[in-house]
Amino acid sequence: MASIRKTKKDIRYACGDIAAELLIASHIIKGFDKEESNKIINDIASLQIDALSKCSFDYDKSLGDFENGKEYRAARHAYTVAAFRKLKEEMATRMQEIVDKMNAATKA
C-alpha cells in the first residue's frame, strides 16, 4: 500500500506523461486530429483533478466503535486498502479510455 503523497505524485506523473505523448504525437504524426487532441487534454486534466481529490479519504469509524485498538487498526487498514484499490481500478479504466481516444485520433 502506497502513501497518499506517493500516490498523488504517481497520478501527476502518469497524467503528465500521457499528455506529453499526446502533444508529441499531434506534432509529429501527419493527419492527427488536433481538435480531438484538445478534447483529450481536457479529459486528462479532469482525470488528474478527479483522481487527486479521491486520494484523501477518512475512515468513518472511531476507536470507540471497536473492542480494542488492534481491531480498529485492522479495520482501518482494510478500508484504506480497498479505497486505494478502487482508485487504481477507476484510474486504469479512465486511462484506457483516453488511450483509445488517442488511437482513434490518429488517422491511418
C-alpha positions as CSV (number, residue, x, y, z in Angstrom):
1,M,0.0,0.0,0.0
2,A,1.4,3.3,-1.0
3,S,1.3,6.5,0.9
4,I,-1.1,9.3,-0.2
5,R,1.8,11.5,-1.0
6,K,3.4,8.9,-3.3
7,T,0.0,8.1,-4.9
8,K,-0.6,11.8,-5.7
9,K,2.9,12.0,-7.3
10,D,2.3,8.9,-9.4
11,I,-1.0,10.3,-10.6
12,R,0.6,13.6,-11.6
13,Y,3.4,11.8,-13.4
14,A,1.1,9.4,-15.2
15,C,-1.2,12.2,-16.4
16,G,1.7,14.4,-17.4
17,D,3.4,11.6,-19.3
18,I,0.3,10.7,-21.3
19,A,-0.4,14.4,-22.1
20,A,3.2,14.8,-23.3
21,E,2.9,11.7,-25.5
22,L,-0.3,13.2,-27.0
23,L,1.3,16.5,-27.7
24,I,4.3,14.9,-29.3
25,A,2.1,12.7,-31.4
26,S,-0.1,15.6,-32.5
27,H,3.0,17.5,-33.8
28,I,4.8,14.6,-35.3
29,I,2.1,12.4,-36.9
30,K,0.6,13.8,-40.1
31,G,-3.2,13.7,-40.1
32,F,-3.5,13.7,-36.4
33,D,-6.8,15.4,-35.4
34,K,-5.7,18.5,-33.4
35,E,-9.2,19.4,-32.3
36,E,-9.6,15.9,-30.8
37,S,-6.3,16.3,-29.1
38,N,-7.5,19.4,-27.2
39,K,-10.5,17.4,-26.0
40,I,-8.3,14.6,-24.9
41,I,-6.0,17.0,-23.0
42,N,-9.1,18.3,-21.2
43,D,-10.1,14.6,-20.3
44,I,-6.6,14.0,-18.9
45,A,-6.8,17.2,-16.8
46,S,-10.2,16.2,-15.5
47,L,-8.9,12.7,-14.7
48,Q,-6.0,14.1,-12.8
49,I,-8.2,16.5,-10.8
50,D,-10.7,13.8,-10.0
51,A,-8.1,11.2,-9.0
52,L,-6.2,13.7,-6.8
53,S,-9.4,14.6,-5.0
54,K,-10.2,10.9,-4.3
55,C,-6.7,10.3,-2.8
56,S,-7.7,11.8,0.5
57,F,-10.3,9.9,2.4
58,D,-11.3,9.5,6.0
59,Y,-12.3,6.3,7.9
60,D,-15.8,6.9,9.2
61,K,-15.4,4.9,12.5
62,S,-13.6,5.8,15.7
63,L,-11.6,3.8,18.1
64,G,-14.5,3.7,20.5
65,D,-16.5,1.6,18.0
66,F,-14.2,-1.3,18.4
67,E,-13.3,-3.7,21.3
68,N,-9.6,-2.7,21.1
69,G,-7.0,-0.8,19.1
70,K,-5.9,-3.8,17.2
71,E,-9.3,-4.4,15.7
72,Y,-9.6,-0.7,14.9
73,R,-6.3,-0.6,13.1
74,A,-7.1,-3.8,11.1
75,A,-10.4,-2.4,10.0
76,R,-8.9,1.0,9.1
77,H,-6.2,-0.7,7.1
78,A,-8.7,-2.9,5.2
79,Y,-10.7,0.2,4.4
80,T,-7.6,2.1,3.2
81,V,-6.5,-0.9,1.0
82,A,-10.0,-1.2,-0.5
83,A,-10.1,2.6,-1.2
84,F,-6.7,2.6,-2.9
85,R,-7.7,-0.5,-5.0
86,K,-10.9,1.2,-6.1
87,L,-9.0,4.4,-7.1
88,K,-6.5,2.3,-9.0
89,E,-9.2,0.5,-10.9
90,E,-11.0,3.7,-11.8
91,M,-7.8,5.3,-12.9
92,A,-6.9,2.4,-15.1
93,T,-10.3,2.3,-16.7
94,R,-10.3,6.1,-17.5
95,M,-6.7,5.9,-18.7
96,Q,-7.6,3.1,-21.1
97,E,-10.5,5.2,-22.5
98,I,-8.1,8.1,-23.0
99,V,-5.6,5.9,-24.8
100,D,-8.4,4.5,-27.0
101,K,-9.4,8.1,-27.9
102,M,-5.7,8.9,-28.7
103,N,-5.6,5.9,-31.1
104,A,-8.8,7.0,-32.7
105,A,-7.5,10.5,-33.3
106,T,-4.6,9.0,-35.4
107,K,-5.8,8.6,-38.9
108,A,-4.2,5.8,-40.8
